[in-house]
């Protein structure tokens, strides 16, 4: 068993050209980052007011094809605000997947709602349309134009699929199901900036979506997020509640609802503007690395996770499948001990104490992937 991890470490080090510690995904700066940051400092507009915030929003909107983009302090705040704007209320239910980063479900809980867990697919690593239908066929009924859970007597208000590691889910099928049951679709596109499904950027299929610019994402603002939408009223409300719900006035502080101090600072946005300029190049370099991983792992007899059908993935994180949990754990321990950072999939959310009582359907693919998936170093090189 030791032979393959040794060969893996050698291959990874050859790709990154160094013998010291190799992180999973480090930020990469080779453009105008320093120039824009110094310009922001010189302007003194380093907080939530400044021209770089607007420029960053316009850049993301143009790249994704969305009509509107609203910058926030992180991806979690973008998703939290998006759920509020989507109408998620206390004691609602929100369909999501257990194989996701915990922030997806935390944002649902911040609204006072309860996540309901459906399974993922082995091909996309994300939400399974078939599993959604299994859940709805068993538990849902329509009353007064709303989808109700007939067991819990809660409204099933929204659905939040996550494009895991940058690979798009079968979002067209999910969107059709949501429309059939009058469930609002909110995409967690935290990891999928630069990923497309059926010719459209992820995050463009539902009412709105959230993107993350955390330090480990494909591009970064240090900490930052973005809500995107094509609906003007949705965009206006999203901006309003993320800027403390303050009504415009030359000097008075009038706030007309519970709002949040979620606006992205100009300093972070300046970094984002520079990073957006190099995003297309970063994606091509990451896709090239994915191609080399795929070729080498296939030669070793392992399955590399390729972009799903109808998709063009950003390959934010490269992943492959081991034969079982014992092999997964051995590879993780050996590589990390030798300073090559690898990671498993997240611990499924339904197995965490604070979410263990949430309603769920059978999750065989979630558990199968948890036992086998290994994430590899994927920084831009």
N, C-alpha and C positions, 0 to 999 in steps of 0.2 A: 504493500500500500504506500510505502514511503517514496517509491520511485517516481510516481506521477507528480506529487507536490514539489519534489526537487526540480523536475523538468519544467513545471509551471513557473516556479520562481525564476529559473534561468530565462525562460521565454519573456516573462514580464520585465525583468531587468534589461533584457536586450531591447525591448520596445522603448523603454524610458531612458536608457543609456546611463544608468547610475546604480551604484551599489549601496547607497544609503537608504533610509526609510522612504518607501513609496506609498503615498496616501491613496485613498479611494478616489477622491476627486478634489483636486486643489484648484483654487481660482487662478486665472491666467490673465496677465496684464501685458499687452504689448502695443497698445494703441495710444489714444489721447487722454488716458485716465489722469495722469499727473497734471497736464495742462488744464483740463476742465476743473479739477479739484482746486488748483491754485487760483483759477479765475473766480471760482465760487467764494473762496476765502477772501480774496481781494475785494469782492463785491459786498462783503459782510452779510449777504443773504444766505446763511447756512442752515436756516431752519425750514419751516414748511412753506415759505413764500419765496419764489424765485423762478427765473426763466427756465432753468434746467428741468424742473418738475413738469412743466408744460411740454417742453421738447421731448422728454422721456416718454410721456403719455402718447404724444403724437407719433413717436417712432414705433412704439409697440403696437399702436392701432394700425399704422400703415403696414407693418410687417405681418401681423396676424390677419389683416383684412377686416378687423372689427371697426365699427363706426366710432366707438368710444372706448377709452381706457382711463381708469381712475387709479392713481398710484397710492399705495398704502405702505405701512411700515414693515409688513411681512406678509407671507402668503396666508398664514392662519387668520390674520385680521381681514384680509381680502375675502376669504371664504366665509368667515363669520358675518361680515357685513352683507355679502352676497345672499346668504341664507335669510337674513332679516328682510332685505329688499324683496326676496322671492316670496315672502309671506310666512315663513316658518315661525310658529308660535309655541308657547309653552304647552307641553303635553302632546304635541304633534309627533308623528313618526316620520323618519327620513330613511329611505332605503339606501344602503351603502354596502361596501365590501369590507370584510374582516381583514383581508390582506392589503393593508395600506399603512401609511404612517399615521401615528396616533392623532396628529393635528386634524385630520379629516373628521374624526369622530368627536374630538374636543370642540371643534367649531359648532357641531350639531348640539352638543350639550350646553354650550354657552347660550344657545337660544332657548334652553329649557326643554328641548325636544329629545326624543329617544332614537338612537340609531337602530335599524333593523338590518341584520347581516344576511346577504345572499352570497352565493359562491362566485368564484372567478373561473376563467378559462385557462387551460394550460398553454394555449397558443398565444393569447394576448397578455396574459398575467393579470388582466383586469376583469371587471364585472361581466358576468355571464347573462345575456338576455334570456336564455332558457331558465336560469335560476330565478330571475325576476318573475317570469311568468309562473313558475312553480309556486312561488310565494303568493302572488296575487290571486291565482286560481284557487288557492287554499284558503286565504284569509280575507280577500278584498270583496267589498260590495259597494255599489254606487248609491249614494243618497244625496238628493238635492244638488246634484252636479259635482259632488266631492267624493273622493275615494276614501272609504272608511275600512278600518280593520275590524271585522265583525267579532273577533275574539277579545280585543282590548278596548274596543269602542273609541279608538283614537283616529283622527284624520291622518291618512298617509299623504303628507303634504308635498314632499319633494324626493328626488332621487339624486344621489351624488356618486357618480362613477369616478374612479381615479385612474389616470393613464400611468400605470406603474412603470418607473424607470425610463419613461419617455415613450413607451409603446402604446399606441392608441387602442382603446377598446372598440368593440363593434358598436360605435356610437349611433349610427343610423338606426339600427334595430332597437337600441335602447330608447331612442327618441320616439320612435313609433309607438312603443309600449307606453311611454309616459303620456303621449297625446291621447291614446285610447282610454287611459284611466284618469285623465286630467290631473296628472302629477307633474310638478314643475321640475324641469331638468336643470341642475346646476353642476357644471363640470369642475372637478378638481384637476386642473391642468398645471399643478405646481411644478411638475417635473418635465413637462412636455412642450416647452417653448421650442419651436422649430420642428415639431412633429405634425404631420398632416395625415388626414384620413379622407379617402375618396376625393382628393384634391383640395380639401378645405383644412385650414389650421384647426388643431384641437382647441376646444373652448368656444367654437363658433356654432355649435349645434343646439345648445339649450338657450334658456333665457339669459344666462350670464355665466361667467367662469372666473376662477381665481388662478393666478400664476405666482410662483415664488422666485425671488432673486436672492435667496440665502447664499452664504459663502460657498456652499458645495454644489450649487446648481450650474447649469451650462454657461450662463453668465451671471454676474452678481452685482449687487449694489451694497454689499456688506450685509445688510439686512433690508429686505424690501419685498413688496408684493404688488399685484396689479389685478384689478377687476376689469373684465372686458365684456362688452355687450353691444348689440345693434339697436337697442331700444333707448331713445332719447330720455324718456321719463325715468326709466330704470337707472340710467347713467346719472341723471340729475339727483335722484334720491341717494344713490350710492355715494356720490361726492358729498352730499349734504350730511349724511349721518357719519361719514368718516372724518368730517371736519367739525366735530362737536355739535352738529345740527344748529349752527349759528346762522341767523338770518342776515342778509346783507344790510349793512348800515355804516355810515361814515365813522361813528364812534360808539354807538350803544351796543351792549352785549345782550342780544335777545336770542334765546335758544328755544325752538318750538317743539322739540321732542328729545327723548333720550338719545344722545349721540356719543361718538367715540373719538378719542384723539388718535386717529389712525393715519393721518396724512403723512406721506413720505417727505423727509427733509430734502431741501435743495442739494445739500452736500452729497447725499446718497444718490440722488437723481443724476447729478453730474457724472458720477461713476457709471451709472446705467447708460447714459447717452454714449459714452465712449465704448462701452461693452457692446451695445447694439450695433455699432459700426463694424465690428469684427465678427458678429454672430454667424453670418453665412459661411465665413471661412472656418470658424470653429467647428461648425456642423460637418463640413466636408472632411476635416481632419479626424473628427471623432468617428465618422462613418468609415473612413479608411482603417482606423484602428480596429473597429468592429469586424471589418473584413479579414484582417490578419488573425484576430482571435478566432473567428469562425473557421478559417482554414486550418489553423494549428490544432484547435480542439477536436475538429472532425477527424484529423489524422490520428489523434490520440484515442478516438472512440467515444468522445463525449458530445452531447448535444448543446450547441450554443443557441441562445435565444435570439432568433432572427425577427426582424420587423414583421408584423402580421400582414395578412392579405389586405390589399387595398390601402396599405399604409406606407408612409415614408417617415421612419423614426429618427429622432435626433441621437439615439443611442447614448442618452445621458449616462446611464450605467450599463456596462456590459455584464451579462450573466450567463452561466451555464448550469447544467443539471448533473449532479452526481447520481450514483446508483441507489443510495439509501442514506439515512440520517447518520449512521456511523461513519461512512466515508466523508459525508459533508463535514462532520465535526472534526475529523482527523485533518482534513485539508485546511479548515479554518484555523485550527490550533497551530499547525505546522507553518503555514504561510505567515500568520501574524507574529509568531515567535521569531521568524526570520525577517521581520521588518518589511514584509509586503502585505499591505492592508487589504484584507478581504472581509466580506460581511455576508451573513445569511439574509434571507428575506426578513422583513419585520416579524416579530412575534405577533401572530394573528390577534386582532383586537378583542375578539370574543373570549380569549383566554386570559385577558388582563382582569384583575380583580374588579375594577370600577365599571367594567362592561360585561362581566360574566353573566349577568342576569338578563341581558338584552335578548329580545326575540331573534331567532335565527332559523334558517332552514339547514338542510344537510350541506356540509362544506367539504366534500371529499377532495376537490382540487386545491382548495386553500391549504389543507393539511398535507396533501401530497407535495405541493411546491415548497411548503415550509421545511419539509424533511430533506429536500434535495437541492434547492437553489443556492448558488454561491455567486456573489457579486465581486467583480474584478476591478483593479485600478483602471480608471477611465478618464483621467485628466486629458486636457488638450495637449497634444505633442506635435 
